[in-house]
Amino acid sequence: MSRKLIAIVVLTVFVITTPVLLYFHFRPSNVSLANYDAQNLDLFSEVVTYEAMSDYIKNVSTRENSEILSFSSNDVYKFIIFIGNNDGTSNYIANSLIKPLSIETDTKLPDIIKVDTTNTKNLTVTQLKNNFNIEVIPAFIYVEQTNGVCNIVDTLVYREDEPLTKDTLKNWLYHNGLWDTPIE
């Protein structure tokens, strides 16, 4: 009888301690404060409407950026324009592509200005092509501003038949010199 009792006690101790030991061995790691802060930051430096974008671009060259960006008239101010609206695709890009990339990098991403086209009426392909060198939205536009002149350097467009991924966006940023962290 005592052997059965000892076997039950040993088995009970084993059944109770095994999950506890496995939990401590495989427990999730603590989240660093840097990642927590990046998750709670705003993704976009500014949000403007499509109608206000032309005025915004004109004001970029006349802004007093010296306090914020150590910006002088000879420097190149690099920024990204994200054109989208409040649909599921634009929200997917913001939450599943931009946010993870902002957490992943050791350095700050360049300023991303969101151009909201939600309330824009009669937005045509011709307007998009003439103003931003794109044909569909959502899209990313890399812009360099030098001596008061804004130049579109490169574009990246989301297409239903060729959707963007985090790696696609990261490679685009790296190709344009906007991603400093090594690519895996």
Residue pairs with C-beta under 8 A, 6 or more apart in sequence:
35 103
38 99
38 102
38 103
39 99
39 103
41 102
43 94
43 98
43 99
43 102
43 112
43 114
44 82
44 112
44 113
44 114
45 79
45 111
45 112
45 113
46 56
46 111
46 113
46 114
47 113
47 114
47 116
48 56
48 113
48 114
48 115
48 116
49 115
49 116
49 117
49 119
49 120
50 83
50 115
50 116
50 117
50 120
50 123
51 120
53 81
53 115
53 131
54 131
56 113
57 150
60 77
60 79
60 145
60 150
61 145
61 147
61 148
61 149
61 150
62 148
65 71
65 77
66 72
69 75
69 77
71 77
73 147
73 148
74 147
75 146
76 144
76 145
76 146
77 144
77 145
77 146
78 110
78 142
78 143
78 144
78 145
78 178
79 110
79 111
79 112
79 113
79 143
79 145
80 109
80 110
80 111
80 112
80 113
80 140
80 141
80 142
80 143
80 178
81 112
81 113
81 114
81 115
81 132
81 140
81 141
81 143
82 93
82 94
82 98
82 112
82 113
82 114
82 115
82 138
82 139
82 140
82 141
83 114
83 115
83 117
83 128
83 132
83 134
83 137
83 138
83 139
83 141
84 90
84 93
84 94
84 114
84 115
84 116
84 117
84 137
84 138
84 139
85 116
85 117
85 118
85 137
85 138
86 116
86 118
89 138
89 158
90 137
90 138
93 138
93 158
93 164
96 166
97 164
97 165
97 166
97 169
98 109
98 112
98 169
100 166
101 109
101 166
101 169
101 170
101 173
102 109
104 181
105 179
105 180
105 181
106 180
106 181
107 180
107 181
109 173
109 178
110 178
117 123
117 137
125 135
125 136
128 134
128 135
128 136
128 137
129 135
132 139
132 141
132 152
132 155
133 141
133 152
133 155
134 141
134 155
134 157
135 157
136 157
136 158
136 159
137 158
138 157
138 158
139 155
139 156
139 157
139 158
140 155
140 156
140 157
140 169
140 172
141 152
141 154
141 155
142 152
142 153
142 154
142 155
142 176
142 178
143 150
143 151
143 152
143 153
144 150
144 151
144 153
145 151
153 176
154 172
154 175
154 176
156 164
156 168
156 169
156 172
158 164
170 179
170 183
171 183
173 179
174 183
